[in-house]
Each structure stands twice: as structure tokens, then as C-alpha cells.
């Protein structure tokens, strides 16, 4: 006599979505399995009894589902702890400046600043300061710079602290271009969550995902 475990939960034999369904119903499935197994053993044909290999195989299947359920619970617990840790970390950023992807010039009474990453060392680096419309108002030759995080100070005082200025970086090594990733600096004013996504409210840039922050000071 054979006992097909998959008939207890038909979805458990399909793809990953079916596996999730089996995990969520693991306890119920286990109880049903044991009840049906005992009934089969009680009513089995004496001339065709269940052999030990069948029982062992069926028990192994239910243990696998139970193990998945335990693993799923552990992963959920770790995920909750990680979310709580991120929330606490993000709250400590309120009132501080952060760097996020962008190209806004951080202006002050003495000029402006910006930060960027170079994919490799560059012989020549140029920064263009532009208006929101893309008009270049000033350019700086920064010379040679190494790979990784770099920054610039723009001494021009013709624009106020509220100026909406952007910048672009052009870098080369010999005749080959060097990729540059630019960042915007802004102050964190609040922290909130959008469903499962942790977000920061910035003074000038609005809402950004916490995961996009590359540096803070």
C-alpha cells in the first residue's frame, strides 16, 4: 500500500510559489499527514502491508516541509531585526548631511562644493557648474585625481546660497574617458517608511530611499 504525500497539498510539488504555500501550511499538513498515516496503517491490507521504505520516505517529506517552515520563520525574524537596526541608524542621521546620487552643487556664502567618484585614476578632471537649464556658468580644471571619492570647492560668490546650480564631471586618462558618478549633499530633516521601504526627507531634494545614501557627516 502506498501513500502519496503530495495529495495533502497539491501545490507543494510545483514551483517556488508552491513551496511558499507548503511552508505556510506546514503544521496543518503535518497533522493531516499523521492522521492519514495512522488510518492507513490501521486499515492496511495484511496481504499487502506498507513497507518501511514507504513510511521512511513519507516521514522525510513532512520533515522537509517542517524544516522549511522553521527556516522561513528564522529568515523573517532576521529581516525584522535588520529593519529595526536600519530605522535606528537612520534616525541618527536627522540633522546631518548625507550624500546621495545627484549633481546638485551645495552652495554657501563662500561658494559651492560637490563630491564624485571616479572609476579609475584620471590625468585631467574638469568640473562644469551649470544652471538648472544646463547653461554653463563656470568651469574648473582640477588636474589629475585618483580613483574613488573626490571633491571640489567652487570659490565663486556671485550666486546665493539658494541658487539651484548643478555640475558635471569630465575625466580622462590619456585619450580614454574615465566614468564619474556624481552626488548631491543635503540635510536630513525626517525619517519615514513607505510600506517596507525606509526613506529620508531631505531639506532640498525631497524624499530619497535610505539605501541610496553613500556617506554621512
C-alpha positions as a Python dict, from the first residue, in 0.01 Angstrom:
ca = {
    (1, 'X'): (0, 0, 0),
    (2, 'X'): (140, 343, -90),
    (3, 'X'): (64, 684, 49),
    (4, 'X'): (111, 989, -174),
    (5, 'X'): (207, 1283, 46),
    (6, 'X'): (160, 1536, -235),
    (7, 'X'): (-218, 1478, -233),
    (8, 'X'): (-235, 1655, 102),
    (9, 'X'): (-114, 1975, -58),
    (10, 'X'): (-111, 1963, -441),
    (11, 'X'): (69, 2297, -470),
    (12, 'X'): (372, 2169, -278),
    (13, 'X'): (510, 1994, -586),
    (14, 'X'): (510, 2295, -819),
    (15, 'X'): (750, 2589, -835),
    (16, 'X'): (875, 2838, -573),
    (17, 'X'): (532, 2995, -524),
    (18, 'X'): (401, 2648, -440),
    (19, 'X'): (686, 2599, -194),
    (20, 'X'): (583, 2912, -7),
    (21, 'X'): (228, 2777, 13),
    (22, 'X'): (356, 2449, 156),
    (23, 'X'): (562, 2634, 416),
    (24, 'X'): (266, 2838, 537),
    (25, 'X'): (55, 2523, 573),
    (26, 'X'): (330, 2306, 722),
    (27, 'X'): (176, 2250, 1064),
    (28, 'X'): (-169, 2169, 925),
    (29, 'X'): (-16, 1937, 668),
    (30, 'X'): (187, 1757, 932),
    (31, 'X'): (-121, 1694, 1147),
    (32, 'X'): (-320, 1568, 847),
    (33, 'X'): (-31, 1350, 736),
    (34, 'X'): (-1, 1176, 1071),
    (35, 'X'): (-377, 1122, 1094),
    (36, 'X'): (-396, 968, 747),
    (37, 'X'): (-83, 761, 801),
    (38, 'X'): (-224, 609, 1121),
    (39, 'X'): (-554, 537, 943),
    (40, 'X'): (-372, 366, 657),
    (41, 'X'): (-163, 155, 891),
    (42, 'X'): (-473, 55, 1086),
    (43, 'X'): (-671, -39, 774),
    (44, 'X'): (-391, -171, 555),
    (45, 'X'): (-428, -499, 366),
    (46, 'X'): (-248, -770, 565),
    (47, 'X'): (-150, -931, 235),
    (48, 'X'): (-3, -604, 103),
    (49, 'X'): (124, -404, 401),
    (50, 'X'): (315, -78, 386),
    (51, 'X'): (689, -140, 389),
    (52, 'X'): (941, 52, 597),
    (53, 'X'): (1084, 237, 297),
    (54, 'X'): (742, 389, 217),
    (55, 'X'): (695, 509, 575),
    (56, 'X'): (1051, 646, 588),
    (57, 'X'): (1006, 832, 258),
    (58, 'X'): (680, 989, 369),
    (59, 'X'): (825, 1097, 705),
    (60, 'X'): (1123, 1254, 525),
    (61, 'X'): (886, 1460, 309),
    (62, 'X'): (697, 1601, 605),
    (63, 'X'): (1023, 1677, 788),
    (64, 'X'): (1143, 1872, 484),
    (65, 'X'): (830, 2090, 489),
    (66, 'X'): (862, 2141, 865),
    (67, 'X'): (1225, 2239, 816),
    (68, 'X'): (1127, 2494, 551),
    (69, 'X'): (873, 2641, 790),
    (70, 'X'): (1137, 2680, 1063),
    (71, 'X'): (1382, 2832, 815),
    (72, 'X'): (1118, 3075, 689),
    (73, 'X'): (1042, 3187, 1046),
    (74, 'X'): (1413, 3243, 1111),
    (75, 'X'): (1454, 3449, 794),
    (76, 'X'): (1152, 3663, 883),
    (77, 'X'): (1292, 3723, 1232),
    (78, 'X'): (1629, 3828, 1090),
    (79, 'X'): (1455, 4056, 840),
    (80, 'X'): (1261, 4227, 1118),
    (81, 'X'): (1578, 4277, 1323),
    (82, 'X'): (1758, 4423, 1021),
    (83, 'X'): (1470, 4666, 955),
    (84, 'X'): (1474, 4780, 1317),
    (85, 'X'): (1851, 4831, 1303),
    (86, 'X'): (1819, 5037, 983),
    (87, 'X'): (1547, 5251, 1141),
    (88, 'X'): (1763, 5329, 1445),
    (89, 'X'): (2059, 5412, 1222),
    (90, 'X'): (1852, 5640, 1000),
    (91, 'X'): (1709, 5830, 1299),
    (92, 'X'): (2064, 5923, 1399),
    (93, 'X'): (2104, 6096, 1060),
    (94, 'X'): (1838, 6361, 1131),
    (95, 'X'): (2011, 6700, 1131),
    (96, 'X'): (2316, 6566, 945),
    (97, 'X'): (2424, 6598, 583),
    (98, 'X'): (2422, 6292, 355),
    (99, 'X'): (2548, 6217, 6),
    (100, 'X'): (2302, 6065, -240),
    (101, 'X'): (2317, 6017, -619),
    (102, 'X'): (2265, 6350, -796),
    (103, 'X'): (2454, 6654, -923),
    (104, 'X'): (2335, 6946, -711),
    (105, 'X'): (2602, 7197, -603),
    (106, 'X'): (2599, 7257, -228),
    (107, 'X'): (2621, 7637, -215),
    (108, 'X'): (2723, 7862, 73),
    (109, 'X'): (2828, 8222, 128),
    (110, 'X'): (3182, 8131, 17),
    (111, 'X'): (3094, 7937, -298),
    (112, 'X'): (2997, 7576, -355),
    (113, 'X'): (3112, 7217, -316),
    (114, 'X'): (3047, 6880, -473),
    (115, 'X'): (3160, 6518, -445),
    (116, 'X'): (3202, 6246, -706),
    (117, 'X'): (3354, 5902, -762),
    (118, 'X'): (3599, 5822, -1040),
    (119, 'X'): (3602, 5468, -1178),
    (120, 'X'): (3979, 5496, -1225),
    (121, 'X'): (4269, 5737, -1197),
    (122, 'X'): (4243, 6036, -1431),
    (123, 'X'): (4507, 6268, -1579),
    (124, 'X'): (4262, 6551, -1634),
    (125, 'X'): (3940, 6629, -1448),
    (126, 'X'): (3712, 6918, -1535),
    (127, 'X'): (3401, 7033, -1348),
    (128, 'X'): (3137, 7250, -1516),
    (129, 'X'): (2899, 7449, -1295),
    (130, 'X'): (2559, 7488, -1460),
    (131, 'X'): (2219, 7642, -1409),
    (132, 'X'): (1909, 7423, -1384),
    (133, 'X'): (1858, 7485, -1757),
    (134, 'X'): (2202, 7344, -1837),
    (135, 'X'): (2383, 7672, -1909),
    (136, 'X'): (2748, 7656, -1804),
    (137, 'X'): (2831, 7950, -1575),
    (138, 'X'): (3183, 7844, -1474),
    (139, 'X'): (3440, 7569, -1530),
    (140, 'X'): (3727, 7440, -1319),
    (141, 'X'): (4028, 7234, -1422),
    (142, 'X'): (4111, 7007, -1128),
    (143, 'X'): (4411, 6832, -1282),
    (144, 'X'): (4495, 6470, -1201),
    (145, 'X'): (4285, 6276, -948),
    (146, 'X'): (4285, 5922, -816),
    (147, 'X'): (4015, 5659, -837),
    (148, 'X'): (3735, 5664, -580),
    (149, 'X'): (3580, 5953, -388),
    (150, 'X'): (3690, 6306, -481),
    (151, 'X'): (3552, 6654, -418),
    (152, 'X'): (3582, 7011, -535),
    (153, 'X'): (3542, 7360, -390),
    (154, 'X'): (3398, 7628, -614),
    (155, 'X'): (3506, 7975, -491),
    (156, 'X'): (3259, 8182, -695),
    (157, 'X'): (3049, 8408, -467),
    (158, 'X'): (2823, 8551, -737),
    (159, 'X'): (2541, 8312, -654),
    (160, 'X'): (2348, 8300, -328),
    (161, 'X'): (2301, 8001, -101),
    (162, 'X'): (1959, 7936, -258),
    (163, 'X'): (2097, 7907, -611),
    (164, 'X'): (1975, 7595, -796),
    (165, 'X'): (2306, 7500, -952),
    (166, 'X'): (2420, 7164, -1086),
    (167, 'X'): (2755, 7028, -1202),
    (168, 'X'): (2903, 6771, -1436),
    (169, 'X'): (3240, 6600, -1429),
    (170, 'X'): (3451, 6517, -1734),
    (171, 'X'): (3756, 6297, -1668),
    (172, 'X'): (4012, 6135, -1897),
    (173, 'X'): (4316, 5911, -1868),
    (174, 'X'): (4526, 5979, -2174),
    (175, 'X'): (4268, 5981, -2451),
    (176, 'X'): (4030, 5742, -2274),
    (177, 'X'): (3731, 5873, -2077),
    (178, 'X'): (3701, 5785, -1708),
    (179, 'X'): (3350, 5731, -1573),
    (180, 'X'): (3240, 5967, -1297),
    (181, 'X'): (2947, 5922, -1057),
    (182, 'X'): (2823, 6248, -909),
    (183, 'X'): (2648, 6307, -576),
    (184, 'X'): (2432, 6569, -409),
    (185, 'X'): (2473, 6676, -48),
    (186, 'X'): (2170, 6766, 161),
    (187, 'X'): (2049, 6774, 521),
    (188, 'X'): (1819, 6505, 664),
    (189, 'X'): (1507, 6656, 822),
    (190, 'X'): (1296, 6345, 893),
    (191, 'X'): (1268, 5968, 856),
    (192, 'X'): (964, 5773, 741),
    (193, 'X'): (863, 5438, 595),
    (194, 'X'): (670, 5370, 278),
    (195, 'X'): (545, 5017, 330),
    (196, 'X'): (866, 4821, 377),
    (197, 'X'): (1094, 5093, 234),
    (198, 'X'): (1284, 5319, 474),
    (199, 'X'): (1302, 5677, 343),
    (200, 'X'): (1474, 6003, 435),
    (201, 'X'): (1327, 6350, 394),
    (202, 'X'): (1593, 6595, 273),
    (203, 'X'): (1578, 6973, 305),
    (204, 'X'): (1614, 7046, -67),
    (205, 'X'): (1596, 6717, -255),
    (206, 'X'): (1276, 6579, -106),
    (207, 'X'): (1232, 6208, -35),
    (208, 'X'): (1506, 5953, -105),
    (209, 'X'): (1544, 5588, -12),
    (210, 'X'): (1774, 5522, 282),
    (211, 'X'): (1955, 5260, 74),
    (212, 'X'): (2081, 5529, -168),
    (213, 'X'): (2290, 5709, 98),
    (214, 'X'): (2662, 5664, 28),
    (215, 'X'): (2805, 5884, 306),
    (216, 'X'): (2703, 6099, 602),
    (217, 'X'): (2868, 6365, 816),
}
